[in-house]
Amino acid sequence: MVIAKTFMDEEYWESFALTEEDIEFLYNHLLELETPLTSKEMVEALVAERIRNHKQALEKQRTSGGDIYQPKENFSLNQELIFPQLDWKHGKVVNIRPGLNPEIAAFKVIEVQFEEGAHKEFAAELEDHLLNQPIQITDDQSSIDAAIVIEDYYEDLVATLEDELETNPGFVRIAGRWFPRSLLVDINVGHLNLVEAVLDMAAGGPISTEELLKQIEFPTDVNTKLVEFSMDLALDEDQRFDEVGPAGDVLWFLKRLEPAEVLAPPVFLRYAGMETDRSVLTKEMLALESELDDELSPLSSKHLNLSDDIDIRLIFPHWRSGTLPLGRRVRHLFPTAYEAPRIRFMLVDGESGAKFPGWVVREKRYVYGLEDWYSQHGVMPGSVIRVQKGTQPGEVIVHTDSRRPSREWVRTVLIGSDGGVVFAMLKQVVSTPFDDRMTIAIPDKEAVDQLWNHHAREGAVFERLVTNTVRELAKLNPQSHVHASELYAAINILQRCPPGPILSLLASKSAFNHVGDLHFRLSSVDYD
C-alpha cells in the first residue's frame, strides 16, 4: 500500500462555515436515516463528509495530468508520470532500457526527467514490488482525524451549525434534535386537542410523547421516531403546551396547569438590578460573595470543584417563595435541558424518602416546589439545606438534618404598626441546623409581606435602607458592629439583593467603617 500524505490545517476548522453543499448533505443524510439527530451527531457526520470530500478532491488534483507510477506497468517514451511516494512529483519518461538482475525475472528500467530537471531511474514491468499496492491517501495530522477534530473544535463547530440551521426555515429543532420540516408527519388541531384532554386528565402532566401518541391512538405505521418528532414540534408550536423534560427526555405539561411561580418568578425573587462598582470589592469581599453563592451574583464557574453534596444557607426570599437558589456550586445537581426553560423533576426528602415534584426555572436560576417541605421540617431563613445528587436520574435529594426542636436565641424581625423594622434577639423554636449570622426568625410573615409590597410600590433609597439596617443590627452586638453576611441576610428580608451591591456600598461610603474581618460599623456622624 502506498501512503500518500494530504493536508488540512487548523485554520481550516477554525474558519469553518456551512456551505450550500453542507446543507444539502445534512438534508439528504437526515432523509436517508429518517431519524432526527442531535447537533453533535450532525457535526460528526458533516466533519466526516468534509474530510472524505477533501481527500477525494486532493487525490483527483494530484493524479491529474499524468499516470500514477507503479513498477508493474509498461511505460513508453515521453509518457507523463506522477510519483505519490515522492510527494506527488511529476516527470516524463526520457529513456527505456532492459534491466540487469539475474536474481529476478526480466524487467526494464525507465529514466525519468522531473519538472525541476533532475533525472532518476525506476523499474518497469516488474510484478513483484511494494509500490504495486493500491494508493491510500492519509495524513499524520490531527486536523484530518475526524475524532480529534470533534474533540478539539466541538463547541465552535456546533455553534456554527446551530447558528446556521436556526435561521434556515427548512430545518426544525426540538429537544436538541434536528430534522427537515418538509419531511414531518402531519399533526392536525384535532390531534392537539386530544393531547390537551389527556394532559388535563393527568393534572397537567408530565407525559412523554410516546405515551401521548398511544393515548390518542395516533397511527404508527411510519417511522416511530419521526412521528414522535413531528408531534413534539406541533406541541412546541402550540402555546397550550410546555416541554418540561430534562436533557434526553421529552415530557409535556399543560401550561395553564403549571404553578404561577414557575411561569413567572415569585415577587420575593424579583430583582430590579442596580449599578455596582465591583472595582472597590476587596479580596475578602469577593471570597464572601463566592461563599454565599447567590444565584444573582456574576460569579465564574471556572476552576470550581463540584461536589455531589452541597450545603445551602437559605435567605428569606427563597424561604418565603418555597424555592432554592441555583447558584454555580449547586446547579450541576439539578436536571438541565437543551432548550426547555422549565424542567419538572422529583425532589426526595433525605430523611423520609418521600418524593414530591419540583421545577427548575433555568433562566431565573431557582428551583420551585419546597414550600410545604419547609413547613414540615420547620425550616427558617438561615437554615442550612443539604442538597445531594439523587440515586435515580431526574431526582435530587434534600436534607434538613432535623433535630429535636429547642429554643434558641435568634435574631428576629419585628414590624411595627407604622411599618418600622426592628431586629431583636428573642428565643425561637429551632429544629434545623442554621447559620448563626444569617438566621432571622419571622414571627409575622404577613407583616413582612406588607412591608415588602410597600417597598415595591414606593421604592426605597438603597443607601438609606442599608444604613438603617446596619444601625438596627448593631444594637444586637456589644461592639456595635455588623458582619457583611448578617447584613446581606437582613437586607433580603426587605428587598431582593445579591451581595455585590451591599458590599460595594460598604466599601465605598465613608458612613461605614471596616473594623476587620468583614465587620462594619457606622461612623460616629451617623449615630448622631
C-alpha positions, 0 to 999 in steps of 0.5 A: 500500500502506498501512503500518500500524505494530504493536508488540512490545517487548523485554520481550516476548522477554525474558519469553518462555515456551512456551505450550500453543499453542507446543507444539502448533505445534512438534508439528504443524510437526515432523509436517508436515516429518517431519524432526527439527530442531535447537533453533535451527531450532525457535526460528526457526520458533516466533519466526516463528509468534509474530510472524505470530500477533501481527500477525494478532491486532493487525490483527483488534483494530484493524479491529474495530468499524468499516470500514477507510477507503479513498477508493474506497468509498461511505460513508453517514451515521453509518457507523463508520470506522477510519483505519490511516494515522492510527494506527488512529483511529476516527470516524463519518461526520457529513456527505456532500457532492459534491466540487469538482475539475474536474481529476478525475472526480466524487467526494464528500467525507465529514466525519468526527467522531473519538472525541476530537471533532475533525472532518476531511474525506476523499474518497469514491468516488474510484478513483484514490488511494494509500490504495486499496492493500491494508493491510500491517501492519509495524513499524520495530522490531527486536523484530518482525524475526524475524532480529534477534530470533534474533540478539539473544535466541538463547541465552535463547530456546533455553534456554527451549525446551530447558528446556521440551521436556526435561521434556515426555515427548512430545518426544525429543532426540538429537544436538541434534535434536528430534522427537515420540516418538509419531511414531518408527519402531519399533526392536525388541531384535532390531534392537539386537542386530544393531547390537551384532554389527556394532559388535563386528565393527568393534572397537567402532566408530565407525559412523554410523547410516546405515551401521548401518541398511544393515548390518542391512538395516533397511527404508527405505521411510519417511522416511530421516531419521526412521528414522535418528532413531528408531534413534539414540534406541533406541541412546541408550536402550540402555546397550550403546551410546555416541554418540561423534560430534562436533557434526553427526555421529552415530557409535556405539561399543560401550561395553564396547569403549571404553578404561577411561580414557575411561569413567572418568578415569585415577587420575593425573587424579583430583582430590579438590578442596580449599578455596582462598582465591583472595582472597590470589592476587596479580596475578602469581599469577593471570597464572601460573595463566592461563599454565599453563592447567590444565584444573582451574583456574576460569579465564574464557574471556572476552576470550581470543584463540584461536589455531589453534596452541597450545603445551602444557607437559605435567605428569606426570599427563597424561604418565603417563595418555597424555592432554592437558589441555583447558584454555580456550586449547586446547579450541576445537581439539578436536571438541565435541558437543551432548550426547555426553560422549565424542567419538572423533576422529583425532589426526595426528602433525605430523611423520609424518602418521600418524593414530591415534584419540583421545577427548575426555572433555568433562566431565573436560576431557582428551583420551585416546589419546597414550600410545604417541605419547609413547613414540615421540617420547620425550616427558617431563613438561615437554615442550612439545606443539604442538597445531594445528587439523587440515586435515580436520574431526574431526582435530587435529594434534600436534607434538613438534618432535623433535630429535636426542636429547642429554643434558641436565641435568634435574631428576629424581625419585628414590624411595627404598626407604622411599618418600622423594622426592628431586629431583636434577639428573642428565643425561637423554636429551632429544629434545623441546623442554621447559620448563626449570622444569617438566621432571622426568625419571622414571627409575622410573615404577613407583616413582612409581606406588607412591608415588602409590597410597600417597598415595591410600590414606593421604592426605597433609597438603597443607601438609606435602607442599608444604613438603617439596617446596619444601625438596627443590627448593631444594637444586637452586638456589644461592639456595635458592629455588623458582619457583611453576611448578617447584613446581606441576610437582613437586607433580603428580608426587605428587598431582593439583593445579591451581595455585590451591591451591599458590599460595594456600598460598604466599601465605598461610603465613608458612613461605614467603617471596616473594623476587620474581618468583614465587620462594619460599623457606622461612623460616629456622624451617623449615630448622631 
